[in-house]
Amino acid sequence: MGGDPFRIARTSWRPGDTREVEAWRIDQQVGVEYDSYRRVYLADGREWTIAGQIAKADGKKYYILECVG
């Protein structure tokens, strides 16, 4: 475990963009912070909300994060 939770070549994000992140990284706040007042996750200088979740064939659960600001 550990490392960058967002190992993605993309460096710029705009509101409406989405990305998949392993659920344990969000649950344990690895590489992200949660702002409970605004109910957003902070990562890569942007604000994100959980837009959904998926389970992949390998049994891992992923959250779909949506950039909101």
Z-matrix of the N, CA and C atoms (Angstrom, degrees):
N
C 1 1.454
C 2 1.521 1 109.03
N 3 1.305 2 116.18 1 170.68
C 4 1.451 3 120.67 2 179.91
C 5 1.510 4 110.56 3 100.60
N 6 1.300 5 114.84 4 -174.05
C 7 1.453 6 119.31 5 -177.97
C 8 1.508 7 111.00 6 86.88
N 9 1.302 8 114.83 7 -176.48
C 10 1.456 9 121.35 8 -178.42
C 11 1.521 10 110.30 9 -76.41
N 12 1.337 11 117.82 10 120.41
C 13 1.459 12 118.89 11 -178.43
C 14 1.517 13 112.80 12 -70.55
N 15 1.310 14 116.60 13 -16.28
C 16 1.463 15 120.17 14 -176.37
C 17 1.516 16 109.83 15 -117.86
N 18 1.325 17 116.78 16 61.96
C 19 1.457 18 120.57 17 179.26
C 20 1.514 19 109.22 18 -73.97
N 21 1.303 20 114.19 19 83.80
C 22 1.463 21 121.27 20 -176.23
C 23 1.520 22 107.56 21 -137.29
N 24 1.316 23 117.29 22 139.99
C 25 1.455 24 120.29 23 -179.26
C 26 1.526 25 111.59 24 -69.34
N 27 1.303 26 115.92 25 -22.13
C 28 1.462 27 120.63 26 -176.84
C 29 1.532 28 110.14 27 -67.33
N 30 1.321 29 116.36 28 134.74
C 31 1.461 30 119.70 29 -177.69
C 32 1.520 31 113.55 30 -118.47
N 33 1.313 32 118.43 31 -9.54
C 34 1.458 33 119.25 32 178.27
C 35 1.520 34 109.23 33 -124.46
N 36 1.327 35 115.13 34 137.79
C 37 1.448 36 121.70 35 -176.27
C 38 1.510 37 108.95 36 -129.30
N 39 1.328 38 115.81 37 145.13
C 40 1.458 39 120.84 38 177.53
C 41 1.520 40 108.94 39 -125.65
N 42 1.324 41 117.09 40 155.41
C 43 1.463 42 119.46 41 176.59
C 44 1.527 43 110.85 42 -52.11
N 45 1.321 44 115.15 43 134.48
C 46 1.459 45 121.59 44 -177.94
C 47 1.513 46 113.31 45 100.53
N 48 1.348 47 117.88 46 -20.52
C 49 1.460 48 121.15 47 177.30
C 50 1.527 49 108.90 48 -68.04
N 51 1.328 50 116.65 49 147.89
C 52 1.460 51 120.79 50 178.08
C 53 1.522 52 110.24 51 -126.87
N 54 1.332 53 114.31 52 160.66
C 55 1.458 54 121.15 53 176.59
C 56 1.512 55 108.50 54 -153.84
N 57 1.328 56 116.70 55 154.33
C 58 1.457 57 122.08 56 177.03
C 59 1.522 58 108.79 57 -100.40
N 60 1.338 59 115.47 58 135.14
C 61 1.459 60 121.30 59 179.61
C 62 1.525 61 107.82 60 -135.26
N 63 1.332 62 117.11 61 136.06
C 64 1.457 63 119.94 62 177.79
C 65 1.523 64 110.09 63 -55.06
N 66 1.320 65 116.39 64 134.34
C 67 1.461 66 122.13 65 -174.31
C 68 1.517 67 112.48 66 -58.29
N 69 1.325 68 118.51 67 -39.18
C 70 1.462 69 119.58 68 -176.98
C 71 1.528 70 111.07 69 -61.92
N 72 1.323 71 117.35 70 -30.97
C 73 1.468 72 119.77 71 179.57
C 74 1.529 73 111.25 72 -67.25
N 75 1.329 74 116.85 73 -36.30
C 76 1.459 75 120.38 74 177.42
C 77 1.524 76 109.77 75 -75.77
N 78 1.329 77 116.19 76 -45.76
C 79 1.466 78 120.77 77 -178.34
C 80 1.524 79 111.91 78 -58.71
N 81 1.327 80 117.17 79 -37.14
C 82 1.465 81 121.43 80 -179.29
C 83 1.527 82 112.52 81 -96.54
N 84 1.314 83 117.12 82 2.90
C 85 1.457 84 124.48 83 -179.57
C 86 1.530 85 112.21 84 52.93
N 87 1.314 86 115.03 85 50.52
C 88 1.460 87 121.67 86 176.12
C 89 1.524 88 107.66 87 -88.64
N 90 1.320 89 116.75 88 109.37
C 91 1.462 90 121.23 89 178.95
C 92 1.521 91 114.19 90 83.42
N 93 1.321 92 116.84 91 2.43
C 94 1.462 93 121.00 92 178.24
C 95 1.521 94 108.95 93 -136.22
N 96 1.317 95 115.32 94 157.76
C 97 1.458 96 121.42 95 172.32
C 98 1.513 97 107.12 96 -121.37
N 99 1.329 98 116.32 97 149.80
C 100 1.462 99 119.84 98 178.24
C 101 1.514 100 108.98 99 -110.58
N 102 1.323 101 116.95 100 126.36
C 103 1.457 102 122.72 101 176.17
C 104 1.528 103 106.56 102 -98.10
N 105 1.324 104 116.26 103 99.82
C 106 1.460 105 120.44 104 -174.45
C 107 1.529 106 112.17 105 -69.50
N 108 1.315 107 117.38 106 -23.91
C 109 1.464 108 119.99 107 178.94
C 110 1.524 109 110.71 108 -68.73
N 111 1.343 110 115.74 109 -45.91
C 112 1.468 111 120.58 110 -179.56
C 113 1.521 112 113.10 111 -94.53
N 114 1.334 113 116.04 112 -7.89
C 115 1.472 114 122.52 113 -179.85
C 116 1.519 115 112.52 114 58.21
N 117 1.312 116 115.40 115 47.95
C 118 1.463 117 121.48 116 176.86
C 119 1.519 118 109.39 117 -133.52
N 120 1.315 119 115.22 118 154.21
C 121 1.457 120 121.65 119 172.32
C 122 1.517 121 107.70 120 -95.73
N 123 1.318 122 116.08 121 143.33
C 124 1.459 123 121.81 122 -179.96
C 125 1.524 124 108.65 123 -112.06
N 126 1.340 125 115.76 124 121.08
C 127 1.462 126 121.62 125 178.47
C 128 1.519 127 108.39 126 -156.55
N 129 1.311 128 115.88 127 144.57
C 130 1.472 129 121.61 128 177.64
C 131 1.520 130 112.46 129 55.33
N 132 1.322 131 117.13 130 31.52
C 133 1.460 132 120.70 131 178.16
C 134 1.517 133 113.70 132 72.91
N 135 1.311 134 117.69 133 13.12
C 136 1.464 135 123.43 134 -178.50
C 137 1.523 136 110.24 135 -126.90
N 138 1.333 137 115.24 136 167.97
C 139 1.452 138 122.40 137 176.17
C 140 1.527 139 108.30 138 -107.34
N 141 1.335 140 115.71 139 138.67
C 142 1.459 141 122.06 140 -175.09
C 143 1.523 142 110.30 141 -133.56
N 144 1.315 143 116.42 142 147.19
C 145 1.454 144 122.05 143 170.56
C 146 1.527 145 107.98 144 -122.39
N 147 1.315 146 115.54 145 158.27
C 148 1.460 147 120.01 146 176.45
C 149 1.527 148 107.86 147 -82.95
N 150 1.325 149 115.30 148 116.75
C 151 1.459 150 121.30 149 -177.21
C 152 1.526 151 111.76 150 -94.81
N 153 1.328 152 116.72 151 -14.84
C 154 1.454 153 120.67 152 -179.55
C 155 1.509 154 110.13 153 171.34
N 156 1.321 155 115.52 154 -175.73
C 157 1.454 156 120.26 155 176.39
C 158 1.516 157 109.53 156 -147.14
N 159 1.324 158 114.94 157 154.02
C 160 1.454 159 120.82 158 179.20
C 161 1.519 160 108.63 159 -139.21
N 162 1.312 161 115.88 160 155.90
C 163 1.470 162 122.29 161 172.87
C 164 1.521 163 106.35 162 -114.93
N 165 1.303 164 115.31 163 130.82
C 166 1.470 165 119.65 164 -179.45
C 167 1.525 166 109.86 165 -95.78
N 168 1.304 167 115.96 166 168.68
C 169 1.458 168 122.27 167 -177.42
C 170 1.526 169 112.89 168 -59.77
N 171 1.332 170 116.73 169 -25.64
C 172 1.463 171 119.85 170 180.00
C 173 1.531 172 112.08 171 -79.19
N 174 1.341 173 116.85 172 1.39
C 175 1.455 174 121.16 173 177.85
C 176 1.518 175 114.51 174 88.99
N 177 1.314 176 117.47 175 -4.38
C 178 1.461 177 120.50 176 -179.67
C 179 1.521 178 110.41 177 -83.39
N 180 1.338 179 115.42 178 144.64
C 181 1.453 180 120.99 179 177.27
C 182 1.526 181 108.63 180 -99.81
N 183 1.324 182 115.94 181 138.26
C 184 1.463 183 122.32 182 179.44
C 185 1.516 184 109.37 183 -125.19
N 186 1.330 185 115.47 184 143.77
C 187 1.450 186 120.86 185 170.84
C 188 1.521 187 108.08 186 -96.56
N 189 1.308 188 116.22 187 143.68
C 190 1.457 189 121.27 188 171.57
C 191 1.517 190 106.59 189 -97.42
N 192 1.324 191 115.90 190 114.42
C 193 1.455 192 121.17 191 179.55
C 194 1.518 193 109.20 192 -97.02
N 195 1.321 194 115.45 193 139.34
C 196 1.464 195 121.32 194 176.77
C 197 1.520 196 109.24 195 -116.07
N 198 1.325 197 115.50 196 130.75
C 199 1.452 198 121.08 197 178.23
C 200 1.540 199 108.41 198 -72.13
N 201 1.322 200 115.04 199 126.89
C 202 1.473 201 119.35 200 -179.18
C 203 1.533 202 112.34 201 -118.40
N 204 1.302 203 116.95 202 -1.29
C 205 1.458 204 118.81 203 178.61
C 206 1.491 205 113.50 204 171.59
